[in-house]
Amino acid sequence: MSDLSSTHSKANPSNPKILLVKLSSLGDVLHNLPIVWDLRARLPNAQIDWVVEEGYVHLLTPLLSKGDFKGIDRIIPFGLRRWKKNLLMLATWRQFFAFKKDLQAVTYDVVIETQGLLKSAIVCSLASKTPDAIVAGLANATEFSGYEPIARYFYNQSVQIPVQCHAVERSRWVMSSALNWPLIDRTDAPHFYSKTYIDSLSVNSGAVLKELKLPYVLFFHSTAREAKRWPNENWVALGNQLASKGYQVVFPWGSAAERVVSNDLAAQIPGAIVPRAFSIEEAFAVIAGAVLAVGVDTGLTHLAAVLGKPTVEIYCDSPRWKTEGYWSNNIRNVGDIQAPPTVAEAIEVSLSLLA
């Protein structure tokens, strides 16, 4: 690891300006959250800003500094996904330059990029930096994660990490190297959202979707990659088991195709429902009100896990070691890559969490 003492002596060692670059997706942003608290624990007066895709801003708003609460100082929304659809429009370029101006409003001492993609690396290059700033990112790919080697050319500190590395540890590895700190591992449980915020969700849950009836269980059956899905008949079998014990089974969806599947599954389970579409912001309250969340390796399942809700994570075609929830006794991880769990396994762990 590089020694940053000279860099911080030229800046303010107790008040460095730090930029985090983790643009997407839902689960990846969530698994990057612990480094905010790792930084705050040792640099309580640092300025910490984060560039994120505009669709995931609501994942970060609970961390915004306010009064005595210190989390993230600035969230800088990045609209690349939307801009790519309208590259020839003048409005797109106006928005891009507005983003660039916002990004460059602060000059950073440390830039930490934990995604390893060209788009993220370009954001690092656009940021205003002190002459001795550290720009740290991944030196290598990890298994089953996207990586673009060209991104290394935008860093002045490339961090070698294990090829099999949990998403949380991967971010912590890069952060620790950038700040010349000892590595943080699983013995130091990651922190995601403040207890005060999570408690407020529990108090206010149920106010978003009036059609949900307590006690309800969320089934997150959809995912971007078909191979990661658990068979429909398994969801029906698990749903019928839980419905027989008095739980309302809820099938959220995110696209028209997913809604069709949700309707088909719900039709085979007494009392099950397909709710209206809800936003990421609303998802916090919906999850907080559930007695259990069961889902495949997808963002909303990981949101339930980081909020500390009883959660069953089902792995079918992705490695469990990469994203499994290991920080709470409320989480059960079943299955593994090319080894999906049986219905009996899912029923057993679901009922154990509901006991």
Protein Blocks (a to p, Z undefined) as FASTA:
>chain_A
ZZfklmmmmmcfklcccddddfbdfklmmmmmmmmmmmmmmmmmbccdddddfklmmmmm
mmpcehjbccbfbdcddfklmmmmmmmbmklmmmmmmmmmmmmmpccfbdcdfkopaklm
mmmmmpccdfklccdddfbdcehiacdfklmmmpcbdcdddfbdcfklmmmmmmmmmnop
acddfklccdfbdfklmmmmmmmgojlmmmbccddddddfbcfblklpccfklmmmmmmm
mmmnopacddddfbfklmmmmmmmmmmpghiacdddddfklmmmmmmmpmbdcddddfkl
mmmmmnopacddddfbbcfklmpcfkbfkbccedjehiacdfklmmmmmmmmmZZ
